[in-house]
Amino acid sequence: MLIRAYLPTIMTALFGGLFVAFGILSFGNAYIFDRVFLAVLVFTALLCKDNINIVSVVVILFIQAIIGETLWLFWDDTLTFKFIFYIFSLAVLYFCRHDKITRVILAVTILMIITNIFWYITSYNPPNTTWYMWLTISSLGVRFLIFSRVSFVEHYFPKRSESINLDWAIYRLSAFFIFIQVAMILEYWVRHVFSYSDAILMYTIYPYLTQTIATLIIWVVFHESYKLLLPKIMKV
């Protein structure tokens, strides 16, 4: 009885410490971190396979990660690629227009479209800000899917869908991630438009911020999933 009473605290502290340690130890090695991130998602989905709400959130995160990994391998920052990407981005922004954060992303998107046209006309060698725009747009897509998840699940799994804490945790963390990308893009813009080479604050702390967010996502996925599974575990 005593063990069961303290089991939630013990498990939370144990895995929370492991995830934080993992985030610190894997810093600078995105290859390992990304694959362990995917492994944790798969493990969670298998562990919670009977809970469609947890599984559907994990699937959204898994798809985002896989698309990002695949795009990185074939990323080509050419003018044609940028044209296609920004058309796609505007379409996504229109589709997600009910999310207030879209206004910020739209402003940055228009700014970068105009700036890239200017750089092309002046034959300036531009920085690869398009990748950070992709990370921004993909996170917006995650927010849209998380927000719409309950209705999607209800359509295919009637009477099994419900809003869970994990939804809102990922929804908020995605917003933080978007603001980090926006800050990075704007710093690139200042540095290359105004030739202000000292604007490197975000460039310096960016890896720390993004890996912190990713580590928090891993922690939240485990913690919230574990809380939902706890009643079942306690009966064993």
C-alpha positions in Angstrom: 0.0 0.0 0.0 2.8 2.4 0.9 4.6 1.8 -2.4 1.3 2.3 -4.4 0.7 5.6 -2.5 4.1 7.0 -3.5 4.3 5.3 -6.9 3.1 8.4 -8.9 5.7 10.6 -7.2 8.5 8.1 -7.6 7.8 7.4 -11.3 7.4 11.1 -12.0 10.7 12.0 -10.3 12.6 9.0 -11.8 11.6 9.5 -15.4 11.6 13.3 -15.1 15.2 13.2 -14.0 16.1 10.7 -16.8 14.5 12.9 -19.5 16.3 16.0 -18.2 19.6 14.2 -18.0 19.1 12.8 -21.5 18.3 16.3 -22.9 21.6 17.6 -21.3 23.8 14.7 -22.3 22.6 14.6 -25.9 23.1 18.3 -26.5 25.0 18.9 -29.6 24.1 15.5 -31.1 20.7 16.1 -32.8 21.0 12.8 -34.6 20.8 10.8 -31.4 18.3 13.1 -29.8 15.9 13.0 -32.7 15.9 9.2 -32.9 15.4 8.7 -29.2 12.6 11.3 -29.4 10.9 9.1 -32.1 11.6 6.0 -30.0 9.9 7.5 -27.0 6.9 8.4 -29.1 6.6 4.9 -30.5 7.1 3.3 -27.0 4.3 5.6 -25.6 1.9 4.7 -28.4 2.5 1.0 -27.8 2.2 1.3 -24.1 -1.1 3.3 -24.4 -2.5 1.5 -27.4 -5.9 1.2 -25.8 -6.2 4.9 -25.2 -7.0 6.5 -28.6 -6.6 10.0 -27.2 -3.0 9.5 -26.2 -2.2 7.6 -29.3 -3.7 10.3 -31.6 -1.6 13.0 -29.9 1.5 10.9 -30.3 0.7 10.2 -33.9 0.5 13.9 -34.6 4.0 14.5 -33.0 5.4 11.5 -34.8 4.2 12.6 -38.2 5.6 16.1 -37.7 9.0 14.6 -36.6 9.2 12.2 -39.6 8.3 14.9 -42.1 10.9 17.2 -40.7 13.6 14.5 -40.7 12.7 13.6 -44.4 12.6 17.2 -45.6 16.0 17.9 -44.0 17.5 15.2 -46.1 16.2 16.7 -49.3 16.1 20.4 -48.4 17.1 22.6 -51.3 17.0 26.4 -50.6 16.7 27.4 -54.3 14.4 30.1 -55.6 12.0 27.6 -57.1 11.9 25.7 -53.8 11.2 28.9 -51.9 8.4 29.9 -54.2 6.7 26.5 -53.7 7.3 26.6 -50.0 5.9 30.1 -49.5 2.8 29.3 -51.5 2.3 26.3 -49.3 2.9 28.4 -46.2 0.3 30.9 -47.2 -2.2 28.1 -47.8 -1.5 26.7 -44.3 -1.9 30.1 -42.8 -5.2 30.6 -44.4 -6.4 27.1 -43.3 -5.3 27.9 -39.7 -6.5 31.5 -39.7 -8.6 31.0 -36.6 -5.5 30.5 -34.5 -4.4 34.0 -33.2 -0.8 33.1 -33.5 -1.3 33.0 -37.3 -1.3 36.8 -37.4 2.3 36.9 -36.1 3.4 34.1 -38.5 1.7 35.8 -41.5 3.5 39.1 -40.8 6.9 37.3 -40.7 6.0 35.3 -43.8 5.2 38.4 -45.8 8.3 40.1 -44.5 10.5 37.2 -45.6 8.8 36.9 -49.0 9.5 40.6 -49.7 13.0 40.3 -48.3 13.8 37.2 -50.4 12.6 39.1 -53.5 14.9 42.0 -52.6 17.8 39.7 -52.0 17.2 38.1 -55.4 17.1 41.4 -57.2 20.2 42.6 -55.5 22.0 39.3 -56.1 22.6 38.9 -52.3 23.6 35.5 -51.0 20.7 34.9 -48.6 20.8 32.9 -45.3 18.7 29.8 -45.1 15.8 31.3 -43.2 13.3 29.1 -45.1 14.1 26.1 -42.8 13.1 28.1 -39.7 9.9 29.2 -41.6 9.2 25.4 -42.1 9.6 24.7 -38.4 7.2 27.6 -37.7 4.6 26.4 -40.2 4.8 22.8 -39.1 4.3 23.8 -35.4 1.3 25.8 -36.5 0.0 22.6 -38.2 0.5 20.7 -35.0 -1.5 23.3 -33.1 -4.3 23.0 -35.6 -4.3 19.2 -35.5 -4.2 19.2 -31.7 -7.1 21.7 -31.5 -9.1 19.6 -34.0 -8.1 16.2 -32.6 -11.2 15.5 -30.5 -13.6 16.0 -33.4 -11.4 13.9 -35.7 -11.2 11.0 -33.2 -14.9 11.2 -32.5 -15.6 10.8 -36.2 -13.6 7.5 -36.5 -13.9 6.3 -32.9 -17.4 7.4 -31.6 -17.7 7.9 -27.8 -14.0 7.4 -27.2 -12.7 10.9 -27.8 -12.1 13.4 -25.1 -9.9 16.4 -24.5 -6.9 15.6 -22.3 -4.2 17.6 -20.5 -1.7 16.4 -23.1 -3.5 18.3 -25.8 -3.1 21.6 -24.1 0.4 21.0 -23.0 1.5 20.3 -26.6 -0.6 23.2 -27.9 1.2 25.6 -25.6 4.7 24.2 -26.1 4.2 24.5 -29.9 3.4 28.2 -29.4 6.7 28.6 -27.5 8.5 26.8 -30.3 6.9 29.1 -32.9 8.1 32.2 -31.0 11.6 30.9 -30.8 11.6 30.3 -34.6 10.1 33.8 -35.2 12.8 35.4 -33.1 15.5 33.4 -34.9 14.2 34.5 -38.3 13.9 38.2 -37.3 17.5 38.1 -36.0 18.7 36.8 -39.3 16.7 39.5 -41.0 18.3 42.3 -38.9 21.8 40.8 -39.4 21.5 40.5 -43.1 19.4 43.4 -44.1 21.2 46.0 -41.9 24.6 44.2 -41.9 24.4 44.2 -38.1 26.8 41.3 -37.4 26.5 41.6 -33.6 22.9 40.4 -33.7 23.6 36.8 -32.7 21.8 36.4 -29.4 19.2 34.0 -30.7 21.8 32.3 -32.9 23.8 31.5 -29.7 21.0 30.3 -27.5 18.8 28.7 -30.2 20.1 25.1 -29.8 19.6 25.3 -26.0 16.0 26.6 -26.3 14.9 24.2 -29.0 16.3 21.2 -27.2 14.8 22.3 -24.0 11.3 22.5 -25.7 11.9 19.0 -27.2 12.9 17.6 -23.9 9.8 19.1 -22.3 7.6 17.6 -24.9 9.1 14.1 -24.2 8.6 14.7 -20.5 5.0 15.9 -21.0 4.1 13.0 -23.2 5.3 10.5 -20.6 3.9 12.3 -17.6 0.4 13.0 -18.9 0.2 9.5 -20.5 1.3 7.9 -17.2 -1.3 9.8 -15.2 -4.0 8.5 -17.5 -2.7 4.9 -17.2 -2.2 5.1 -13.5 -5.7 4.0 -12.4 -5.2 0.9 -14.6 -1.7 0.3 -13.1 -2.9 0.6 -9.6 -5.5 -2.1 -10.1 -2.9 -4.6 -11.1 
